[in-house]
Amino acid sequence: MTPQSHFMVMAPVTPGREADLRALLETMNARPGLADPANALVPFGEFEELHFARFTVLDDATLGDIALLGRPVPSLPTWFAFMGDCDGDGRALLRRIAQRAGAGLRVLFAHCEDFDVRADLSEWMFAHDRPVAARYVNTVGRTVRQVREESALQQALSVRVPRGPAAAGRDAAGIHAELGAFVRDEQRAGRLVLTPEAATPLAWRLADLAHLLAIPLAGLLLLPFLLIASPVIIGLLRWRETTDPQICPRPDAAALETLEALEDQDVTNQYTALGSVKPGWFRRTLVSALLVLVDYAARHVFTRGHLARVQTIHFARWVFIDDRRRVVFTSNYDGAHQAYMDDFINKVAWGLNLVFSNGIGWPRTDWLVLRGARIEALFKPYQRRHQLPTQVWYKAYPGLGLADLARNRRIREGLQASSLTQAQALQWLRLL
């Protein structure tokens, strides 16, 4: 199995150069909201390991909300971010991208304050690669190569399946055998490729096992302290929950129009959001601890197609910036934006509340998990107001949603089965 990883290279935009950067990013798109895989600056399509990528200007229009908590508005930079979700080692891929697209990356990062044109580009990106606080991968081990090969298999088989009168009275198991022979012939001719799954790297296995054991062990060690401190923790939480302001005005109409223009260019959409953590040590410590737990669950529990009850997310990540004063959240999800939000409201509002209720202005919660995102009339304006346009967004397998990926995997597994009963063969044929 090839595990997936992530990178997020960030640098502050030089004051006065943001407009030029945005204009340059526009040249990378085939149409608004969808990158040209062969664009001249960073030809994403040449990197087989890359599932999704984006270039985003992180310009926080909600930064002033902190004034409603009686705190001065901080002076924080506008960031420029290059993010990707990939197979294997993210830094190894960054090095390859720097080698192939170094000239284009230098043109882009030249708009950032601390970029030195004489610096080694790979090392500069490594130094600016932000650690992920929590991440989610829909199906760990499913590679871009696998997705593309299984899609090609599905397309090749679907045109050869007897349908209508031609299928009447045919033996389903016999058709399965015929299709298996056809695929073997295509493989020998090099027209179809089905790459065997790679061995899981030992270092990754050991690191994953260490993480699996370390977090519960740390929890056990902290448990006595948490039990003793629980009355204070609960009291602080409830006091803040009843006094923190809700800041959920309708988003600016022009900003909403910009966001909507970038959506529904594919069966999958992108989401980028930025918000400030409520000030003070309590909220900062709480959200940090909760994201450790979210990351643990995503790495060891929700690894096969669903995040709690939500089954439409390909990849997601939470990243702290500005000394943990702000959090960036990004995701790649199937379907329309409203359906995505409804999924969270109806299925995992409690999960949203756990993390995002520590953000300034979140709809008021009770006991950390109740209400909050359940208050639809407040939650939906809140999340839209914190959402940012994703200027450049790349997807390695356009037109394919998670349901297609799962179906194509089942087609491959069924094809490779040595024998099927009539009922099993018929069920398999229905996938085609």
C-alpha positions as CSV (number, residue, x, y, z in Angstrom):
1,M,0.0,0.0,0.0
2,T,1.2,3.5,-0.9
3,P,0.2,5.9,1.9
4,Q,-0.9,9.5,1.1
5,S,0.7,12.7,2.4
6,H,0.3,16.5,2.1
7,F,2.2,19.7,1.7
8,M,1.4,23.3,2.3
9,V,4.1,25.8,1.3
10,M,3.2,29.3,2.6
11,A,4.9,32.7,2.5
12,P,3.6,36.3,3.2
13,V,2.7,38.3,0.1
14,T,4.7,41.4,-0.5
15,P,2.5,44.5,0.2
16,G,1.4,46.0,-3.1
17,R,2.0,42.8,-5.1
18,E,-1.2,40.9,-4.4
19,A,-3.1,42.2,-7.5
20,D,-0.2,41.1,-9.8
21,L,-0.1,37.7,-8.1
22,R,-3.9,37.2,-8.5
23,A,-3.6,38.1,-12.2
24,L,-0.8,35.7,-12.7
25,L,-2.7,32.9,-11.0
26,E,-5.6,33.4,-13.5
27,T,-3.3,32.5,-16.4
28,M,-3.0,29.0,-14.9
29,N,-6.7,28.1,-15.4
30,A,-8.4,26.4,-18.2
31,R,-11.6,28.2,-17.0
32,P,-12.5,29.8,-13.7
33,G,-12.3,27.3,-10.9
34,L,-10.3,24.7,-12.8
35,A,-6.6,24.6,-13.5
36,D,-5.1,23.8,-16.9
37,P,-3.2,20.5,-16.2
38,A,-0.6,21.6,-18.8
39,N,-0.3,25.3,-17.8
40,A,3.0,26.9,-18.4
41,L,3.9,27.7,-14.8
42,V,3.2,24.5,-12.9
43,P,2.0,21.6,-15.2
44,F,0.2,19.6,-12.6
45,G,-0.7,16.8,-15.0
46,E,2.9,15.7,-15.3
47,F,3.1,14.6,-11.7
48,E,1.4,11.2,-11.4
49,E,1.4,11.2,-7.6
50,L,-0.6,14.4,-7.3
51,H,-4.3,13.9,-6.5
52,F,-5.3,17.5,-5.8
53,A,-3.4,20.8,-5.7
54,R,-4.2,24.5,-5.2
55,F,-2.7,27.9,-5.1
56,T,-4.6,30.3,-2.8
57,V,-4.2,33.8,-1.5
58,L,-5.2,33.7,2.1
59,D,-6.7,37.2,2.6
60,D,-8.8,37.2,5.8
61,A,-11.8,39.5,5.6
62,T,-12.9,38.5,9.1
63,L,-9.8,39.5,10.9
64,G,-11.6,42.6,12.4
65,D,-14.1,40.4,14.2
66,I,-11.8,40.1,17.2
67,A,-12.7,43.7,18.1
68,L,-16.1,42.5,19.2
69,L,-14.3,40.6,21.9
70,G,-12.7,43.7,23.2
71,R,-9.3,42.9,21.7
72,P,-7.2,45.0,19.3
73,V,-7.2,43.9,15.7
74,P,-3.8,42.2,15.0
75,S,-1.6,43.1,12.0
76,L,-1.2,39.8,10.2
77,P,0.0,39.1,6.7
78,T,-1.8,38.0,3.7
79,W,-0.4,34.6,2.9
80,F,0.2,32.8,-0.4
81,A,-0.2,29.1,-0.2
82,F,0.7,26.1,-2.5
83,M,-1.1,23.0,-1.3
84,G,-1.2,19.4,-2.5
85,D,-2.4,15.9,-1.6
86,C,-0.3,13.2,-3.0
87,D,0.8,9.5,-3.0
88,G,4.0,8.8,-1.1
89,D,6.4,11.4,0.4
90,G,5.1,14.9,-0.1
91,R,8.6,16.5,0.1
92,A,9.9,14.1,-2.5
93,L,7.1,15.3,-4.8
94,L,7.9,18.9,-4.0
95,R,11.5,18.3,-5.0
96,R,10.3,16.9,-8.4
97,I,8.0,19.8,-8.9
98,A,10.8,22.2,-8.2
99,Q,13.0,20.4,-10.7
100,R,10.3,20.4,-13.5
101,A,8.5,23.7,-12.8
102,G,11.2,25.7,-10.9
103,A,11.0,28.6,-13.3
104,G,7.2,29.0,-12.9
105,L,7.3,28.5,-9.1
106,R,10.0,31.2,-8.8
107,V,7.8,33.6,-10.8
108,L,5.0,32.9,-8.4
109,F,6.9,33.1,-5.1
110,A,8.7,36.2,-6.3
111,H,5.6,38.0,-5.1
112,C,6.3,36.9,-1.5
113,E,8.3,39.0,1.0
114,D,11.0,36.5,2.1
115,F,11.6,34.7,-1.2
116,D,15.2,34.8,-2.4
117,V,15.6,34.2,-6.1
118,R,19.1,32.8,-5.4
119,A,17.9,30.3,-2.8
120,D,17.7,26.5,-3.5
121,L,14.0,26.3,-4.4
122,S,13.4,22.9,-2.9
123,E,15.0,23.8,0.4
124,W,13.1,27.1,0.5
125,M,9.8,25.3,0.1
126,F,10.7,22.7,2.7
127,A,11.5,25.6,5.1
128,H,8.0,27.1,4.4
129,D,6.1,23.8,4.4
130,R,3.6,24.1,7.3
131,P,2.9,21.0,9.5
132,V,-0.7,19.7,9.3
133,A,-2.5,19.7,12.6
134,A,-5.0,17.2,11.3
135,R,-5.7,15.5,8.0
136,Y,-8.2,13.2,6.4
137,V,-7.8,10.8,3.5
138,N,-10.9,9.1,2.1
139,T,-9.2,5.8,1.3
140,V,-5.6,5.4,2.5
141,G,-3.5,3.6,-0.1
142,R,-5.7,4.5,-3.2
143,T,-3.2,6.0,-5.6
144,V,-3.7,8.3,-8.6
145,R,-2.4,5.5,-10.8
146,Q,-4.9,3.1,-9.4
147,V,-7.8,5.5,-10.0
148,R,-6.8,6.1,-13.6
149,E,-6.1,2.4,-14.4
150,E,-9.4,1.3,-12.9
151,S,-11.3,4.0,-14.7
152,A,-9.7,2.8,-18.0
153,L,-10.7,-0.8,-17.1
154,Q,-14.3,0.2,-16.4
155,Q,-14.5,2.1,-19.8
156,A,-13.0,-0.8,-21.7
157,L,-15.4,-3.4,-20.1
158,S,-18.6,-1.3,-20.3
159,V,-18.6,-1.2,-24.1
160,R,-18.2,-5.0,-24.3
161,V,-21.0,-6.0,-21.9
162,P,-23.9,-7.5,-23.8
163,R,-27.0,-5.4,-23.2
164,G,-30.7,-5.6,-24.2
165,P,-31.7,-8.5,-26.5
166,A,-28.0,-9.5,-26.9
167,A,-27.8,-10.3,-23.1
168,A,-31.0,-12.3,-23.0
169,G,-30.4,-15.9,-21.9
170,R,-26.7,-15.3,-21.6
171,D,-24.7,-17.0,-18.8
172,A,-23.5,-14.3,-16.4
173,A,-20.6,-16.3,-15.2
174,G,-19.6,-17.1,-18.8
175,I,-19.7,-13.4,-19.7
176,H,-17.5,-12.7,-16.7
177,A,-15.0,-15.3,-17.9
178,E,-15.1,-13.8,-21.4
179,L,-14.4,-10.3,-20.1
180,G,-11.6,-11.7,-18.0
181,A,-10.0,-13.2,-21.1
182,F,-10.4,-9.9,-23.0
183,V,-8.7,-8.0,-20.2
184,R,-5.8,-10.4,-20.1
185,D,-5.4,-10.0,-23.9
186,E,-5.5,-6.2,-23.6
187,Q,-2.8,-6.3,-20.8
188,R,-0.5,-8.5,-22.9
189,A,-0.9,-6.0,-25.8
190,G,-0.1,-3.1,-23.4
191,R,-3.5,-1.4,-24.0
192,L,-4.6,-1.9,-20.4
193,V,-2.4,-1.8,-17.3
194,L,-3.4,-2.9,-13.8
195,T,-0.4,-2.2,-11.6
196,P,-0.2,-4.5,-8.5
197,E,-0.4,-2.8,-5.2
198,A,3.0,-1.7,-3.9
199,A,4.3,-2.9,-0.5
200,T,3.7,-0.6,2.4
201,P,6.9,1.3,3.4
202,L,8.3,-0.1,6.6
203,A,9.1,3.3,8.0
204,W,5.5,4.4,7.4
205,R,4.2,1.3,9.2
206,L,6.4,1.9,12.2
207,A,5.5,5.6,12.4
208,D,1.8,4.8,12.1
209,L,2.0,2.1,14.8
210,A,3.9,4.5,17.1
211,H,1.2,7.2,16.6
212,L,-1.5,4.6,17.2
213,L,0.0,3.8,20.6
214,A,1.4,7.1,21.6
215,I,-1.8,9.2,21.7
216,P,-3.8,6.8,24.0
217,L,-0.7,6.5,26.2
218,A,-0.4,10.2,26.5
219,G,-4.1,10.4,27.3
220,L,-3.7,7.8,30.1
221,L,-0.8,9.8,31.5
222,L,-2.9,13.0,31.4
223,L,-6.1,11.5,32.7
224,P,-5.5,12.1,36.5
225,F,-4.7,15.7,35.8
226,L,-7.8,16.1,33.6
227,L,-10.0,14.5,36.2
228,I,-8.8,16.9,38.9
229,A,-9.0,19.9,36.6
230,S,-12.4,18.9,35.0
231,P,-14.5,21.2,37.1
232,V,-12.3,24.2,36.2
233,I,-12.3,23.2,32.5
234,I,-16.0,22.7,32.4
235,G,-16.6,26.0,34.2
236,L,-14.3,27.9,31.8
237,L,-16.0,26.3,28.8
238,R,-19.5,27.0,29.9
239,W,-18.7,30.6,30.8
240,R,-17.2,31.2,27.4
241,E,-20.0,29.4,25.6
242,T,-22.6,31.7,27.2
243,T,-20.6,35.0,26.7
244,D,-18.7,34.6,23.4
245,P,-20.4,36.7,20.7
246,Q,-21.9,35.1,17.6
247,I,-20.8,36.8,14.4
248,C,-22.8,35.4,11.6
249,P,-23.9,38.2,9.2
250,R,-24.8,37.4,5.6
251,P,-21.7,37.2,3.4
252,D,-21.0,40.1,1.0
253,A,-22.9,39.5,-2.2
254,A,-20.0,40.2,-4.4
255,A,-17.8,37.8,-2.4
256,L,-20.4,35.1,-2.6
257,E,-20.8,35.5,-6.3
258,T,-17.0,35.1,-6.7
259,L,-17.1,31.9,-4.7
260,E,-20.0,30.4,-6.6
261,A,-18.4,31.2,-9.9
262,L,-15.5,28.8,-9.0
263,E,-17.8,25.9,-8.0
264,D,-19.5,23.0,-9.9
265,Q,-16.9,22.9,-12.6
266,D,-16.5,19.2,-11.9
267,V,-18.4,16.6,-9.9
268,T,-15.9,17.5,-7.1
269,N,-15.5,20.9,-5.6
270,Q,-12.8,22.7,-3.5
271,Y,-13.2,24.5,-0.2
272,T,-10.8,26.8,1.5
273,A,-11.6,28.7,4.7
274,L,-9.7,30.8,7.2
275,G,-10.6,32.0,10.6
276,S,-9.2,33.2,13.9
277,V,-9.1,31.2,17.1
278,K,-10.8,32.8,20.1
279,P,-8.1,34.7,22.0
280,G,-6.6,33.3,25.2
281,W,-4.8,30.2,26.4
282,F,-7.9,28.2,27.1
283,R,-9.3,28.1,23.5
284,R,-5.9,27.8,21.9
285,T,-5.1,24.8,24.1
286,L,-8.5,23.3,23.7
287,V,-8.5,23.4,19.9
288,S,-4.9,22.1,19.7
289,A,-5.9,19.1,21.8
290,L,-9.1,18.5,19.9
291,L,-7.2,18.6,16.5
292,V,-4.8,15.9,17.9
293,L,-7.9,13.7,18.5
294,V,-9.4,14.5,15.1
295,D,-6.1,13.6,13.4
296,Y,-5.9,10.4,15.4
297,A,-9.4,9.3,14.4
298,A,-8.8,10.2,10.7
299,R,-5.5,8.2,10.7
300,H,-6.7,5.1,12.5
301,V,-10.5,4.9,12.3
302,F,-11.9,6.8,9.3
303,T,-9.6,5.3,6.7
304,R,-12.0,3.6,4.3
305,G,-14.4,6.0,2.7
306,H,-16.1,8.0,5.4
307,L,-15.4,10.7,7.9
308,A,-17.9,9.8,10.6
309,R,-21.1,9.6,8.5
310,V,-19.9,11.9,5.7
311,Q,-18.8,10.0,2.6
312,T,-18.2,12.8,0.0
313,I,-14.8,14.1,1.1
314,H,-11.6,13.1,-0.8
315,F,-9.1,14.9,1.3
316,A,-9.2,17.5,4.1
317,R,-6.7,19.3,6.4
318,W,-6.5,21.7,9.3
319,V,-3.4,23.9,9.6
320,F,-2.5,26.4,12.2
321,I,-0.9,29.7,11.1
322,D,0.3,32.9,12.8
323,D,1.4,31.2,16.0
324,R,-1.8,29.3,16.3
325,R,-3.9,32.4,16.2
326,R,-5.6,31.3,12.9
327,V,-6.6,28.0,11.3
328,V,-6.8,27.2,7.6
329,F,-9.2,24.4,6.6
330,T,-9.3,22.9,3.1
331,S,-11.2,20.1,1.5
332,N,-12.0,18.4,-1.8
333,Y,-15.6,17.1,-1.8
334,D,-18.1,15.7,-4.2
335,G,-21.4,17.4,-5.0
336,A,-22.7,20.9,-4.6
337,H,-21.7,23.3,-1.8
338,Q,-25.2,23.3,-0.2
339,A,-25.4,19.5,-0.1
340,Y,-21.9,19.5,1.5
341,M,-23.0,21.8,4.2
342,D,-26.3,19.9,4.7
343,D,-24.3,16.7,5.1
344,F,-22.3,18.2,8.0
345,I,-25.4,19.8,9.6
346,N,-27.4,16.6,9.5
347,K,-24.7,14.0,10.2
348,V,-21.7,15.5,12.1
349,A,-22.7,18.9,13.4
350,W,-21.2,17.8,16.7
351,G,-17.8,17.2,15.0
352,L,-17.8,20.6,13.5
353,N,-18.6,22.1,16.8
354,L,-15.7,20.3,18.5
355,V,-13.2,22.2,16.5
356,F,-14.8,25.2,14.9
357,S,-16.6,26.4,18.0
358,N,-13.2,27.6,19.1
359,G,-13.2,30.1,16.3
360,I,-14.3,33.7,16.7
361,G,-18.0,34.2,15.9
362,W,-19.1,30.6,15.7
363,P,-22.8,30.0,16.4
364,R,-23.2,29.4,20.2
365,T,-22.7,25.9,21.4
366,D,-23.7,24.0,24.5
367,W,-21.2,21.6,26.1
368,L,-19.0,21.9,23.1
369,V,-21.0,19.7,20.8
370,L,-24.6,20.8,21.0
371,R,-26.3,23.5,18.9
372,G,-23.6,25.5,17.0
373,A,-23.6,24.1,13.5
374,R,-27.1,22.8,14.1
375,I,-28.3,26.4,13.9
376,E,-28.5,26.3,10.1
377,A,-29.5,30.0,9.7
378,L,-26.3,31.1,11.5
379,F,-23.9,28.3,10.4
380,K,-24.3,28.7,6.7
381,P,-23.6,32.4,6.6
382,Y,-20.7,31.9,9.0
383,Q,-18.9,29.3,6.8
384,R,-19.5,31.2,3.6
385,R,-18.1,34.4,5.2
386,H,-14.9,32.6,6.2
387,Q,-14.6,30.8,2.8
388,L,-11.9,32.1,0.4
389,P,-11.7,31.8,-3.3
390,T,-9.3,29.1,-4.5
391,Q,-7.6,30.9,-7.3
392,V,-6.1,27.7,-8.9
393,W,-7.4,24.2,-8.2
394,Y,-6.3,20.9,-9.9
395,K,-7.9,17.5,-9.8
396,A,-6.0,14.5,-11.3
397,Y,-9.1,12.6,-12.4
398,P,-11.8,15.0,-13.6
399,G,-15.3,13.6,-13.9
400,L,-14.8,10.9,-11.3
401,G,-16.4,11.1,-7.9
402,L,-15.9,8.9,-4.9
403,A,-18.8,6.7,-5.9
404,D,-17.1,6.1,-9.2
405,L,-13.8,5.3,-7.6
406,A,-15.4,2.8,-5.3
407,R,-17.4,1.2,-8.1
408,N,-14.3,0.9,-10.3
409,R,-12.4,-0.8,-7.5
410,R,-15.2,-3.3,-7.1
411,I,-15.1,-4.0,-10.8
412,R,-11.4,-4.8,-10.7
413,E,-11.7,-7.0,-7.6
414,G,-14.6,-8.9,-9.2
415,L,-12.7,-9.3,-12.5
416,Q,-9.7,-10.8,-10.7
417,A,-11.8,-13.3,-8.7
418,S,-11.0,-16.8,-9.9
419,S,-14.6,-17.9,-10.0
420,L,-18.0,-16.4,-9.3
421,T,-21.4,-17.9,-8.8
422,Q,-24.2,-16.9,-11.2
423,A,-25.6,-14.4,-8.6
424,Q,-22.2,-12.9,-7.9
425,A,-21.4,-12.6,-11.6
426,L,-24.8,-10.9,-12.3
427,Q,-24.2,-8.5,-9.5
428,W,-20.7,-7.7,-10.8
429,L,-22.1,-7.1,-14.4
430,R,-24.5,-4.6,-13.0
431,L,-21.5,-2.5,-12.0
432,L,-20.7,-2.0,-15.6
